[in-house]
């Protein structure tokens, strides 16, 4: 087994897991910010808490809905990495 290719594969897998874990939180927050920004632009209300609090609520709801799946995804990846350690010591 060639070590550089192995570690590049691990890094690619880690980036994919990271994007899968972050997407269920970041995409709804982005959409909420976009909608709230359009509402603020249309009504000329420039209050900072008006955009912060709803985005915070959206992120909290997304964490409540998808938090378990995200944790399982990261835990499975971690177990896979630890299971591969004996291959590296040969």
RALIN-V857114 format. One record per helix or strand of 2 or more residues. SS is the DSSP state (alpha for helix, beta for strand). FROM is the first residue (numbers start at 1). TO is the last residue. Records with the same first field share a line. If there is no record, write none. Layout:
SS: FROM-TO  FROM-TO
This chain:
alpha: 3-43  48-83  85-88
